[in-house]
């Protein structure tokens, strides 16, 4: 019976050793998988940090570009307003000049008409004078 107990003990011991060995292998596989996953996550983290840095740099450049374009737009808007004001003044001056030209033209037409009448009168007077002299 002692030998039987010894055999049962040995069988139990061997079975526990096999279970322990199996658990040890499973533990090692799990550690390898977790180590690989940790390495993968670290690489992903580094990539995300790199991407975040790159995106931050791009954002800063875009902000600078936006600011530059905004200043340029404001400057262009002010210049356009100045040009529009100048155009309005020029159009007002042109209308005034046209009006003045029209007034001068009317005065000149009246003067021409007066001179034409005077010339006609003088021609009639001359004809009358010549008729009186030659008759």
Secondary structure as UniProt FT lines:
FT   HELIX           2..134
//
